[in-house]
Amino acid sequence: MPADFWTGFATGLSLIVAIGSQNAFVLRQGIRREHVLPLVLFCALSDALLIMGGIGGAGVVIHGNDMLLTVTRFGGALFLAGYGALAARRAWRGSQLHVKDDGGTTLLRALTICFGFTFLNPHVYLDTVVLLGALANQRPDPGRWTFGWGACAASLCWFSALGFGARLLGPVFEHVSAWRVLDSSIALVMFLMAGLLVAG
């Protein structure tokens, strides 16, 4: 593989692995073994769309559009706070405690939630479209596209590992206390991310 590919892979991985709302949601669904493949593909394809869009020039448009970033920032904060409240309620009530099927989240609802975590977070645009787009465009053709494909590959590898690897934690999460700790942690991450978005 060309050096540009591996540079893009390492750069993309360093941005994607950071703890965030999207990762927390995929982890929870992976532990529950609910709709893992569709969610992994959705996250990876969304990242690929944003990364390639940034390389194609969308980063310049987004970076200069304060109105778009402001609307996304407050809309995303509200969405994150709402999901954080739901996670806090689950932690308090101890509901949905078993990995086995208990009539949990539908595929449509899971994808809708994941859509919100992905596209209502302005940090996603800044990391993928603006930052990765700018780094890629420092390279002449075809190097910038090779860099982009490396970043896309990093996203696919990470979300696959997160979603499908989470099932190894299944036996641990047969216990009420483990789900309460996870949901409390998710609620904390959501509230923290919402606060950071509002603070700008």
DRENPATI-512982 format. One line per 8 residues: number of its first residue (from 1); for each residue x, y, z of N, C-alpha, C. Coordinates in steps of 0.1 Angstrom, whole numbers. Atoms other than C-alpha are relative to their C-alpha. Layout:
N
NUM> X/Y/Z/X/Y/Z/X/Y/Z  ...;
// end
This chain:
200
1> 8/-12/0/0/0/0/9/13/0  -7/-12/0/12/35/-7/1/7/14  -2/-7/-13/25/57/22/-12/9/3  11/-9/-3/-4/81/17/-12/-7/6  11/8/-5/-29/53/24/2/-2/15  -2/3/-14/-13/44/57/0/13/9  1/-13/-7/-9/81/67/-15/3/2  14/-2/-1/-46/85/60/-7/-9/10;
9> 6/10/-9/-54/53/79/3/4/15  -4/-3/-13/-34/64/110/-7/13/5  6/-13/-3/-48/100/109/-15/-2/3  15/3/-2/-84/88/105/-2/-7/13  2/9/-12/-80/62/133/1/9/12  -3/-8/-12/-66/88/157/-12/10/3  11/-8/-2/-97/110/152/-13/-8/3  13/7/-2/-124/83/151/0/-7/14;
17> 0/8/-12/-112/63/182/-4/8/12  3/-9/-12/-118/93/206/-14/-4/5  13/3/-6/-146/86/230/-11/10/-4  11/-9/4/-179/100/218/-13/-7/0  14/5/-1/-216/96/215/-2/-12/-10  2/11/11/-215/75/182/7/-13/5  -7/12/-4/-189/51/196/-7/-7/12  7/6/-12/-208/47/229/-13/-7/-5;
25> 12/6/4/-240/39/210/3/-13/-7  -4/12/7/-223/13/187/5/-10/10  -4/10/-10/-207/-3/217/-11/-6/7  12/5/-7/-240/-6/235/-8/-10/-9  7/9/9/-257/-21/205/8/-13/-3  -9/12/2/-227/-45/200/-1/-9/11  1/9/-12/-230/-58/235/-14/-7/0  13/5/0/-267/-63/230/-2/-9/-13;
33> 1/8/13/-260/-79/195/-13/4/-8  12/-5/7/-287/-57/180/5/8/-12  -2/-7/13/-284/-46/143/15/5/-1  -14/-4/0/-246/-45/145/5/3/-14  -5/-2/14/-238/-50/108/-6/13/-6  5/-13/6/-262/-22/96/6/12/6  -5/-12/-6/-249/2/122/15/2/-3  -15/-1/4/-212/-6/114/1/6/-14;
41> 0/-5/14/-219/-1/77/-5/15/-1  5/-14/1/-239/31/83/11/10/5  -11/-9/-5/-211/47/104/12/1/-9  -12/0/9/-183/36/80/-4/8/-13  4/-7/13/-202/48/49/-2/15/2  2/-15/-3/-212/81/66/14/7/1  -14/-5/-1/-175/87/74/6/2/-14  -6/0/13/-165/78/39/-6/12/-8;
49> 7/-11/7/-191/103/25/5/13/4  -5/-13/-5/-179/131/47/14/2/-4  -14/-1/3/-142/124/42/2/3/-15  -2/-2/14/-145/122/4/-6/13/-4  6/-13/2/-168/152/4/10/12/3  -10/-9/-4/-141/171/23/12/2/-10  -11/0/10/-114/161/-2/-5/7/-13  5/-6/12/-137/172/-30/-3/15/1;
57> 1/-14/-1/-140/207/-16/-11/5/9  11/-4/-9/-170/206/8/5/7/13  -6/-6/-12/-147/215/37/0/15/0  0/-14/1/-143/250/24/-13/7/2  13/-5/-2/-180/255/23/-5/0/14  4/1/-14/-187/242/58/8/9/9  -8/-7/-9/-158/259/74/-4/15/0  4/-14/1/-171/293/62/-14/3/2;
65> 14/-1/-2/-207/287/70/-3/0/15  2/-1/-14/-212/300/106/-14/-4/4  14/3/-3/-250/296/104/-2/-15/1  1/15/0/-248/259/95/6/-6/12  -7/5/-12/-223/252/123/-8/3/13  7/-4/-12/-244/271/148/-13/-8/2  13/8/-1/-277/253/140/4/-15/3  -4/14/-3/-259/219/140/5/-1/14;
73> -5/1/-14/-242/227/173/-11/0/10  11/0/-10/-274/235/192/-9/-11/-2  8/11/3/-294/209/175/6/-13/5  -7/12/-5/-268/183/183/1/0/15  -1/0/-15/-265/194/219/-14/-4/6  13/4/-4/-303/190/223/-2/-15/-2  1/14/3/-302/156/207/8/-9/10  -8/7/-9/-273/144/229/-5/1/14;
81> 6/-1/-14/-289/157/261/-12/-9/1  12/9/0/-321/139/252/4/-15/1  -5/14/0/-303/106/246/7/-3/14  -6/1/-13/-283/112/278/-10/-2/11  11/2/-10/-315/115/298/-6/-14/-1  6/14/2/-328/82/283/10/-10/6  -10/9/-5/-295/65/292/0/1/16  1/-1/-15/-297/79/328/-12/-7/5;
89> 12/6/-4/-332/67/331/2/-16/0  -3/14/1/-321/32/320/8/-5/12  -9/4/-11/-293/32/345/-8/0/14  7/-1/-12/-317/43/373/-10/-11/2  10/10/-1/-344/18/365/5/-14/-2  -6/13/3/-321/-10/355/-7/-8/-11  8/7/11/-341/-18/324/9/-5/-11  -7/5/11/-330/-37/293/13/-6/5;
97> -12/5/-6/-305/-57/313/6/-12/-7  -5/12/6/-301/-88/292/4/1/-14  -5/0/13/-281/-94/261/-10/-7/-10  9/8/9/-307/-119/248/-12/9/-4  11/-8/5/-336/-106/228/-11/3/10  11/-4/-9/-361/-87/249/-9/11/-7  9/-10/7/-379/-67/222/6/14/0  -7/-12/-1/-352/-40/222/-2/10/-12;
105> 0/-10/10/-344/-13/197/-3/-5/-14  2/5/13/-358/-17/162/11/6/-9  -11/-4/9/-335/-13/132/-2/14/-4  3/-14/4/-352/19/120/4/10/11  -3/-9/-11/-349/35/155/15/0/2  -14/0/-2/-313/24/158/7/8/-10  -6/-8/10/-304/39/125/-3/15/1  4/-14/-2/-323/71/133/9/6/10;
113> -8/-5/-11/-304/75/165/14/2/-5  -14/0/5/-271/67/148/2/12/-10  0/-12/9/-280/93/121/2/13/8  -1/-12/-8/-284/119/148/14/2/6  -14/-1/-6/-251/111/165/10/4/-11  -9/-3/11/-234/113/131/-1/14/-6  2/-12/7/-249/143/114/-4/12/7  3/-12/-9/-260/165/143/11/4/9;
121> -12/-3/-8/-225/167/157/10/8/-9  -9/-8/9/-205/196/142/15/-4/1  -13/5/-1/-173/180/155/3/-10/-11  -1/10/11/-179/152/129/4/7/-13  -3/-7/12/-178/178/101/14/6/1  -13/-6/-1/-147/195/115/11/-10/-1  -11/10/1/-128/163/119/1/-7/-13  0/7/13/-138/145/87/1/9/-12;
129> 0/-9/12/-147/172/62/11/10/-1  -10/-11/0/-125/201/72/14/-5/3  -14/3/-4/-95/186/90/6/-11/-10  -5/10/9/-91/153/70/0/5/-15  0/-5/14/-101/171/38/12/9/-3  -11/-9/1/-74/198/44/13/-8/-1  -13/8/0/-47/172/52/2/-8/-13  0/7/13/-56/152/21/4/9/-11;
137> -3/-9/12/-55/182/-2/13/6/0  -14/-5/0/-20/190/8/9/-9/-9  -7/10/8/-11/160/-14/-5/2/-15  4/-1/14/-11/161/-53/-8/-13/-3  7/12/5/-34/137/-72/11/-10/-4  12/6/-6/-38/108/-68/2/-2/16  -3/2/-14/-22/110/-33/-11/4/10  10/-5/-10/-50/130/-17/-12/-10/1;
145> 11/9/-1/-76/104/-27/5/-13/7  -6/11/-7/-53/76/-15/-1/2/15  1/-4/-14/-51/94/18/-14/-2/5  14/1/-4/-89/96/19/-4/-14/1  4/14/-1/-93/59/12/6/-7/12  -6/5/-13/-69/52/41/-8/3/12  8/-4/-11/-90/72/64/-14/-7/1  13/7/1/-122/55/52/2/-15/5;
153> -3/13/-5/-106/21/58/2/-1/15  -1/-1/-14/-97/32/93/-13/0/7  13/-1/-5/-133/40/100/-7/-14/0  6/13/1/-145/6/87/6/-10/10  -7/9/-10/-119/-13/108/-4/3/14  3/-4/-13/-127/7/139/-14/-4/4  14/3/-3/-165/4/138/-2/-15/0  1/14/0/-162/-33/129/5/-6/13;
161> -6/5/-13/-139/-40/159/-9/4/12  8/-5/-11/-161/-19/182/-14/-8/1  14/6/0/-195/-34/171/1/-15/2  0/15/0/-185/-71/166/9/-5/12  -8/4/-12/-159/-72/194/-7/2/13  7/-2/-13/-183/-59/220/-7/-12/5  7/12/-4/-201/-92/220/8/-9/10  -9/8/-9/-171/-107/239/-3/4/14;
169> 3/-5/-13/-183/-86/268/-14/-5/5  13/5/-3/-217/-103/267/-2/-6/14  2/6/-13/-213/-125/298/1/10/11  -1/-10/-11/-203/-95/319/-13/7/1  12/-8/1/-234/-77/308/-13/-7/2  12/7/-5/-258/-104/320/-3/5/14  2/-5/-14/-255/-86/354/-6/14/-1  7/-13/-1/-277/-57/363/10/12/2;
177> -9/-10/-4/-248/-37/378/9/4/-12  -9/-3/12/-227/-39/345/-8/9/-9  8/-9/8/-256/-24/325/-2/14/6  2/-13/-6/-261/3/350/13/9/-1  -13/-7/1/-224/12/349/1/5/-14  -1/-4/14/-225/13/311/-9/11/-3  9/-11/3/-256/34/308/3/12/8  -4/-12/-7/-244/58/335/12/6/-7;
185> -12/-6/8/-211/62/315/-5/6/-13  6/-5/12/-231/67/283/-6/13/3  7/-12/-4/-253/93/300/10/11/3  -11/-10/-3/-221/111/313/6/5/-13  -7/-4/13/-205/111/278/-10/9/-7  9/-8/7/-237/124/263/-2/15/5  2/-14/-6/-242/153/288/13/8/-2  -13/-8/2/-205/162/285/1/5/-14;
193> -1/-5/14/-206/163/247/-10/11/-2  10/-11/2/-238/184/248/5/13/6  -5/-12/-7/-222/208/273/11/6/-8  -11/-5/8/-191/211/251/-5/7/-13  6/-6/12/-212/218/220/-6/14/3  6/-12/-4/-232/245/238/11/11/3  -11/-10/-4/-200/261/252/8/4/-12  -7/-3/12/-186/261/217/14/-4/0;
// end
